[in-house]
Amino acid sequence: MTDVRKSLREDAELADWLRELEALEGVGAAVELPEADGLPEVLLDLTVPHEDINPLVAVRRTTTEDPGWRWLLERCVQGLVRDMGVPGRGVKLPVLPEAYGAAGRYFAVNVFVAMLPHVRAHHRALGIPDEVSRRTLADLGRNMAVHRRRFGEGGLSVPNWIRMHFRGEIFQLGRLQFQRTHVQAWAGSCLELAGRPGRVGDACLSIHIPDFLGPLSPSACAASLEWARAFFPRYFPGERHDIAICESWLLDPQLRDRLPEGSRILRFQDLFERIVQGEEEYDAWTVRFVFGDPDLPVSGLPRRTSLERAVGDHLRAGGHWYAGVGTLAL
């Protein structure tokens, strides 16, 4: 039925997104979801939480047989596979309102499942090892687990983050993830202070630190960086990545005043040549990453670990956390 598209038009932001999808032309990529019997195996390969398997199988019929949902699925996949591998391209995927029920909560997940044949073909064409492809795309399930931990139900809070994995922009190389991107304006001052050549728009790698992957050990991080130094020149020889940039609450210089000397986080900071503290308060993000829920009251934040004590005590003392921006040579 067309009610889905009709209701989207009633929301200003979603209406703009719908118009972008309607304007797509000349993208004839095949769009299919696996049959219901085979869908669980595909989802498990993406590390989708077991609690979400049956709901996704149940919602498959609505997504594929309802004309409105089917149209949205096809247009989103086609808009994402266009210019596959080119950083910054592809349509966005909003988080749909709760009024759309399970079909809305799982819509982005179904888009990524339908993209699987396309991103895998892209990886194979580049010669990227299957193991790298598998571990990269498994970030879908990890982020669904994060969503369930916070909200207590299935879904995906960060579809526009995962879209980069499925478009060949981000790769999981050991403990760290690396994003093919360009120097942004916010990183310029850090490069200048580090004495690194680099202008806004130059190619670079952005480093990301995924959750649920064990300790951020120095040896694991060093291995990831060495892997990246070999990986990108081999599989993207037309791009030159001389520098890597990381923006994270883990790089807030204030952590040195709160964490014990030699902690893994401080040793992670030591990997970078220069770290500049951002100006925008990052309290909610820091609480989210450390405690799982950004809405927890500061007064009741647990003190079970040295990191929890550092983050919570600093906030309770009236301080704020900020993102640090670090650079390193590749």
N, C-alpha and C positions, 0 to 999 in steps of 0.2 A: 504494500500500500504506500501511497505517497505522503502519509501523515508525518513521517519522520522528516522529510525535507520541508514540509509545510511548517512544522513546529520549529525547525532550525531557523527559519526566517524571522521568527518572533524575537530572537535574541540578536542584538546588534553585532556582537563579535562573531557568533556562529554564522550569522547571515553573511558576513564578509568572507568567512572561510568557505561557505557553500558556494558563493559566487566565484571564488578562486577555483574550486573544483569544477564548476560548470564551464569555466573558460578554458579548461584543458583541451588541447587538440593534438591530434597526430600521435597519440601514444596508444599503441595497440597491444600492449603486454597482456599475455594470458593471465587471468586471475581465477584461481581455484583454491578451495580449502580441501584438505584431505577428507576422504570419506570417514563417516563416524567411527567405523571399526578400526581404522588406522590412525585416527587422530591422537589417541592417548600416547602411542609410541613417539609420535612427532613431538608432542608436548613434553614428554619426559626427556627427550634428547635436548630440549631447551631448558632443562631443569625447572620447569614449571612446578610449583608446589603440588603435592598430591591432592590437597584439599580443593584445588582449582580444576582438576582434570574433569570430573563429572559435570560441573557447571559449564565448562567450556564445550563439552560434547553436547550438552543439552541446548545451549544457545546457538550451536552451529546451524540448526535448521532455520531459525529466524534470520540469521545473518545471510544465508545463501538463498532462501526461498522468498523472503519478503522483498518486493521490488525496491522499496526505499532503502533498506539496509544493504541489499545487494548492490545497488547503484553506488552508495557511499563506499562500500568495500572496494569495488572496481576502480572508482576514481582515485581513492587514496593510494592504492597500490600503484596505479599507473602514474600518479603524480610523484611518487617516491622513487620509482625505478627510472624515471626520466633523468638523464645526466647522472646515472649511477656512478658513484666514486668521486664526483666533483664536490669538493667541500662547500658547504653552505647552500646547496641547492635542495630542491624537493619541497613538497608541500608540508605544512605543519599539521600536527595531530593534537587537537585540543582534548582536554579531559571533559567528557560529556556530562551534563547534569544528572543527578540521581534519578530524575523523573524518567529517564530512559531505561532504568532497571538493569538487569543483568546484560542485556544486549549492548547497552551503553558502556557499562563498566568493563566489559571484556572486548569492546570493539577494537581498540588499538592492538590488543593481543592478537586478534584474528587478522588484522592487517599485516602484522609481522609474520604470522604463520603463512599467510598467502604470499608473502615476499620471499620466503625461503628459497624456492627454486631459482629466483632471479639473483639473490645475493650469493648463493653458492656457485652459480654459473660465473658470476663476476669474479669471485675468489679463484675459481679454477682457471679462468682465462689469464689471471695474473700469476698463476703458479703458487699461490699461497697454500701452505700445508693444511691438510684437513684438520689437524689438531688445533691449529691457530684459529681456523674458522669456527670449529665447534666451541672452543672455550670463549671466543668473542661473542657469539650469538647466545651463549648460555647466560649472558648478563640479563636477558629478559626474565628468566626465572628468578634470578637473584633479586631483581627490583620488584618483582611481584611478591616475594617473601617480605621485603621491606614494607611494601604497601599493607600486606596483611598484618604484620607486626604492629603497625601504627593504627590501622582502621578496623581491624578485626573482621575484614571481609575481603573477597577477591577483587582484583582490579590492578591498575597500573597508574601510579601518580605522575610518572615522568615519561610519557610517550615520546616527547620531543628529544629526550636524552637517548632513548633506545633507538630512535630512527637513525641516528648516526652510525650505530653498530651495523644496522641492516642496510646501510647505504655505502659501506666500505670506507667510512671516515675514521672509525675507531677500531683498534685492535688490542686484544688482551695478550700481553707478552709476559707471562709469569705473574708476579705479584702486582704489576702496574698496568694501566691502560694508557695507550698513546693515541692522540687524536691528530690527524692531518688537518692543519688549519693555517691561519695567517696571523701575523702579529696584530693585536688589537691596540687601540689607543691607550687602554689602561696599563698595558705592559711597557709602553715606551720609556717611561721614567726609570723603570727597573733596568732595562737594557742600557740606558745611558749611564746610570750609576755603576753598572757592572763593567763598563768600558767595552760593551759588546756592540759590534756593528749590527744594525737592523732597523728597518723602518716599518711604519705601519703598512700592512699589506704584504710584507715578505713572508715566504713560507716558513713555518716552524712546526714543532710538535708541542701539543699541550698534554701534560701528564695528569692522570687521574688516579685516585686511590680508591678502589672498590671496597665495599664492606663485605663481611662474611668470608674473608679469605685468609684468616689467621693473622699472626703478628706482622707488623711492618718491620721485619728484621733487616739490618743492614746488608746481609748477604743476599737476601731475596731481591732487595731493591737494586743492588749492584748488578745482579744477574739480569734483571729486566732491562736496565740501561744498556748493558752490553748487547743484549738481544736486539734492542731497538737500533743500536748503531749499525748492526749488520742487516737487519730486516728491511728497513726502509730504502737504503740505497739499492738493495737487490730487487725488491718488488715494485719500487717506484723510482726507477732510475732517472726519470725526467724531472723529478723534484729534488730540491736541495734543502735539507733540513740541518742547518748548522747549529741551531739552538733549540732548547726545549724550555718551555715556560710552565710553571705550575701556580695556580691560584687556589689557595685552600686555607681553611681555618687552622690546619696543621702547621702552617708556616707563620702564624702570628708570632712575632718576636717576643711577646709577653709570656709565652709558654716557658721561656728560659728562666723566668723568675718564679715559676710555679711548679715545674717538674724537676725530679731529681736528676743530677748530672749523669749523663750516660744513658738516659732513657731512649727508647727506640724513636720516639717522635723527635727528640733533639738531634739524634744522629741522622734522621731523615732530613732535617733542616740543614745539617752540615754538608749534604750533597750539593747544595746550591751555592753558586759563587756570590750571589747577592740576594737579599730579601728586603723588600720594601713593604711596610705595613700600609694596608688600604685605609681609606678615610671613612668608608661606610660601615656602620655597626653590623656585626655578623652574629649577634647573640642567638637569634632563633635558629639559624643554620647550625651553629656549634652545638646547641642543646639537642637539636634533632639528630645530629650524627653521633653524639656521645651517649644520649639517653633514649633515642628512638622516637621521641615526641616533642616537637618544638613548643607545645602548649603547656608543658608541665610547669607548675609554679616553682619559681626559683627557690623559695624557702624550703621546699621539700625535696630538692634534688638529692639523690643518694650520694654517699661518700664511700662506696665500697672499694674503689681502686684509686691509685694516685691520680689518674686522669680525671675521674669523676670529682675528686676533691679539688683538683686544680681549677676545673671549669666552674663548678658550683660555688666554691669559696670566693673566687674572683668576682662572680656576679653578685653574690650576697654582700660583698664589700663595696658594692656600688660601681664596680668596673664594667667594662664592655670588652667583647672579643671582636676581632677584625680579621679579614682575610689577608694573608700575606701573599705577595707575588715574588716568586723566585725564578732565577734563570740559571741554566748550566749549558756548557758546551757539549756538542755531540761529536 
